[in-house]
Amino acid sequence: QVQVVESGGGLVQPGGSLRLSCAASGSIFNIATMGWYRQAPGKQRELVAVIITSGGNTNYADSVKGRFSISRDNDKNTMYLQMNSLKSEDTAVYYCNVASVRGIYWGQGTQVTVSS
């Protein structure tokens, strides 16, 4: 059984920062990529950032480039998303995605609300 658990969401003022964490555990092997997606009310889920296990390459949505930073601790199967200079349009449920040779797994999501 595989578990993917996000944490770190919350309410923050515009311009503030949050750090999300995602921990993958269980019978999960050979993780190829870990990524963050988000879904705002009435909108489709979209990719925010992804990190590739081999080589550590990263990719970001244009809307978050220069503000968000994705990182990973391979030994702990844990991923992070440092979010700075947050804007109201960053408000969404953020989901962790883990892609391995055994399948693709999603977390339950964590709410991020940017509001004054």
C-alpha positions as CSV (number, residue, x, y, z in Angstrom):
1,Q,0.0,0.0,0.0
2,V,1.3,3.4,-0.9
3,Q,0.6,6.6,1.0
4,V,1.1,10.1,-0.2
5,V,0.5,12.8,2.4
6,E,0.8,16.6,1.9
7,S,1.2,19.1,4.7
8,G,2.0,22.8,5.2
9,G,-1.0,24.5,3.6
10,G,-2.8,27.4,5.3
11,L,-3.9,31.0,5.1
12,V,-1.3,33.6,4.2
13,Q,-1.4,37.2,3.2
14,P,-0.4,38.4,-0.3
15,G,3.4,38.6,-0.5
16,G,3.9,36.0,2.1
17,S,5.5,32.5,2.0
18,L,4.5,28.9,2.7
19,R,6.4,25.7,2.5
20,L,4.5,22.5,1.4
21,S,5.8,19.0,2.1
22,C,4.9,15.7,0.6
23,A,5.9,12.4,2.0
24,A,5.5,9.1,0.1
25,S,5.6,5.8,2.0
26,G,4.8,2.2,1.6
27,S,5.5,-0.2,-1.2
28,I,6.7,2.5,-3.6
29,F,9.9,1.9,-5.6
30,N,11.8,3.5,-8.4
31,I,10.2,6.9,-8.2
32,A,10.7,8.6,-11.6
33,T,9.2,12.0,-10.8
34,M,7.5,13.9,-8.0
35,G,5.4,16.9,-8.7
36,W,2.9,19.5,-7.4
37,Y,-0.4,20.3,-9.0
38,R,-3.1,22.7,-8.0
39,Q,-6.8,23.1,-8.6
40,A,-8.6,26.3,-8.0
41,P,-12.4,26.4,-7.7
42,G,-14.0,26.1,-11.1
43,K,-10.7,25.4,-12.8
44,Q,-8.9,22.4,-14.1
45,R,-6.0,20.9,-12.1
46,E,-2.7,22.3,-13.4
47,L,0.9,21.4,-13.0
48,V,2.8,23.7,-10.7
49,A,6.3,22.1,-10.6
50,V,7.9,18.8,-11.1
51,I,11.3,17.3,-10.1
52,I,12.9,14.3,-11.9
53,T,14.6,11.8,-9.7
54,S,17.5,11.1,-12.1
55,G,19.5,14.2,-12.3
56,G,17.2,16.4,-10.3
57,N,16.0,18.4,-13.2
58,T,13.0,20.7,-12.4
59,N,10.2,22.3,-14.4
60,Y,7.8,25.0,-13.4
61,A,4.6,26.6,-14.6
62,D,5.3,30.0,-16.1
63,S,3.0,31.6,-13.5
64,V,5.2,30.5,-10.6
65,K,8.7,30.8,-12.1
66,G,11.0,32.8,-9.9
67,R,8.6,32.6,-6.9
68,F,8.3,28.8,-6.2
69,S,11.1,26.3,-5.7
70,I,10.7,22.5,-5.7
71,S,13.2,20.3,-3.9
72,R,13.4,16.7,-2.8
73,D,15.0,14.4,-0.2
74,N,15.5,11.2,-2.1
75,D,16.5,9.2,0.9
76,K,13.2,10.1,2.6
77,N,10.9,10.1,-0.4
78,T,9.9,13.6,0.6
79,M,9.3,16.6,-1.6
80,Y,9.0,20.3,-0.8
81,L,7.5,23.3,-2.4
82,Q,8.8,26.7,-1.2
83,M,6.3,29.3,-2.2
84,N,7.3,33.0,-1.9
85,S,5.7,36.2,-3.0
86,L,2.3,34.5,-2.9
87,K,-0.5,36.1,-4.9
88,S,-4.3,35.7,-4.5
89,E,-4.3,33.7,-7.8
90,D,-2.2,31.1,-6.1
91,T,-5.2,30.1,-3.9
92,A,-6.0,26.5,-4.6
93,V,-5.8,23.0,-3.3
94,Y,-2.3,21.7,-3.9
95,Y,-1.8,18.0,-4.7
96,C,1.3,15.9,-4.6
97,N,1.9,13.5,-7.5
98,V,4.3,10.6,-7.4
99,A,5.1,8.6,-10.5
100,S,6.9,5.3,-10.1
101,V,7.3,2.1,-12.1
102,R,4.4,0.7,-10.1
103,G,2.0,3.5,-10.9
104,I,0.9,7.1,-10.3
105,Y,-0.2,8.2,-6.8
106,W,-1.9,11.3,-5.5
107,G,-2.2,12.8,-2.1
108,Q,-5.4,14.1,-0.7
109,G,-4.5,17.7,-1.2
110,T,-3.7,20.7,1.1
111,Q,-5.5,24.0,0.9
112,V,-3.5,27.2,0.3
113,T,-5.4,30.4,0.6
114,V,-3.8,33.8,-0.1
115,S,-5.9,36.6,1.2
116,S,-5.6,39.8,3.2
